[in-house]
C-alpha cells in the first residue's frame, strides 16, 4: 500500500466524471499508478492535518493511518470524500505525469475540507448564512 499528499488535483469533466492528479515522475506513486491503472483520492477533513503531513513526508504518525479498500484502491478511513478512479489516460508533462482517472465510485460525508493555500493549512468556513449560495 502506498499513499501521498498531492498538491495538484482537479476536476476534468462532469460527463463522464473525470479527475486529474499530477505526480512527480520520480515518485513511487507514479510507478504504482502506471502498474495498476487505478488510484484513489481521499479528500481530508479540516481536522486531519496530521494525516496530510504524514503522507507529505513530514512528521510520521503511522498509528493515524487506516485504509479501507474500495474498488481495488486503498482510501483513508475518516476522510471527508473518497474517489475510486480507473486511469483512462496519462500524459508526460515535464517532471510530472498527469493521470486522468474515470471516477467509478464516490463516497462523502458532511464536514469541512482541509485546504492548503499560500503555504498554510486552512479550513473552509462559511460566513453569515450557512447557505453557500446566499439564499
C-alpha positions in Angstrom: 0.0 0.0 0.0 1.3 3.5 -0.8 -0.1 7.0 -0.2 1.0 10.6 -0.8 -0.2 14.1 -0.3 -0.9 15.7 -3.7 -0.9 19.4 -4.3 -2.3 19.1 -7.8 -5.8 17.5 -8.1 -8.6 18.8 -10.3 -11.9 18.0 -11.9 -11.6 17.5 -15.7 -15.1 16.6 -16.8 -18.6 16.0 -15.3 -19.8 13.7 -18.1 -18.1 11.4 -17.9 -16.8 12.1 -14.4 -13.0 12.6 -14.8 -10.4 13.9 -12.4 -6.7 14.5 -12.8 -3.7 14.0 -10.4 -0.3 15.3 -11.2 2.5 13.1 -9.8 6.3 13.7 -10.0 7.9 11.3 -12.4 10.4 10.2 -9.7 7.7 9.5 -7.1 6.9 5.9 -6.3 3.2 6.7 -6.6 3.7 7.4 -10.3 5.1 3.8 -10.8 2.2 2.3 -8.7 -0.4 4.1 -10.7 1.2 3.1 -14.0 1.4 -0.6 -12.8 -2.2 -0.9 -11.5 -4.1 1.5 -13.8 -6.0 2.7 -10.7 -5.8 5.3 -8.0 -7.9 6.5 -5.0 -8.3 10.1 -3.8 -9.2 10.8 -0.1 -10.1 14.4 0.5 -9.3 15.1 4.1 -11.4 16.8 6.7 -10.3 20.0 8.3 -9.1 18.1 11.5 -6.9 15.7 9.5 -3.8 17.9 9.0 -1.5 15.3 10.7 -2.5 12.8 8.1 -1.7 15.2 5.3 1.7 15.9 6.9 2.4 12.1 7.3 1.9 11.5 3.6 3.8 14.6 2.6 6.9 13.1 4.2 6.8 15.3 7.2 6.0 14.1 10.7 5.5 10.3 10.5 2.5 9.1 12.5 1.7 5.6 11.3 -0.7 5.0 14.1 -3.1 7.5 12.4 -3.2 5.7 9.1 -6.0 3.3 8.5 -7.1 2.3 5.0 -10.4 0.9 3.6 -10.3 -0.8 0.3 -12.9 0.2 -2.3 -12.9 -0.8 -6.0 -9.4 -2.2 -5.6 -7.8 1.0 -4.2 -6.9 2.0 -0.7 -8.7 5.0 0.7 -8.1 6.7 4.1 -10.7 6.0 6.7 -12.3 9.1 8.1 -11.6 11.2 5.1 -14.4 13.6 4.0 -14.6 12.4 0.4 -13.4 9.2 -1.3 -13.0 8.7 -5.1 -12.1 5.4 -6.7 -10.6 6.0 -10.1 -9.6 4.0 -13.2 -6.8 5.6 -15.3 -8.1 6.5 -18.8 -5.1 8.5 -19.9 -1.6 9.6 -18.7 0.4 12.4 -20.1 4.1 13.2 -19.5 4.3 16.9 -18.6 7.8 18.0 -17.8 8.9 16.5 -14.5 5.4 15.2 -13.7 2.9 12.8 -15.2 -0.8 13.8 -15.4 -3.0 10.8 -14.7 -6.6 11.3 -15.8 -9.0 9.0 -13.9 -12.6 8.0 -14.5 -14.4 8.2 -11.2 -16.0 4.8 -10.7 -17.4 5.4 -7.2 -17.7 8.4 -4.9 -18.4 8.5 -1.2 -18.7 11.6 1.0 -19.6 12.7 4.5 -20.7 16.1 5.8 -17.9 18.4 7.1 -15.3 20.9 6.2 -12.4 20.0 3.9 -8.7 20.6 4.7 -7.2 23.1 2.4 -3.6 24.2 1.7 -3.3 27.7 0.5 -0.3 30.1 0.4 1.9 27.7 2.3 -0.5 27.1 5.2 -3.4 24.7 6.0 -6.7 26.4 6.0 -10.3 25.4 6.8 -13.2 26.4 4.5 -15.7 28.3 6.7 -19.0 29.7 5.6 -19.6 33.2 6.8 -23.0 34.5 7.8 -25.8 32.5 6.2 -25.0 28.7 6.2 -26.3 28.6 2.6 -23.3 28.9 0.3 -25.5 30.5 -2.4 -26.8 33.1 0.0 -30.5 32.2 -0.2 
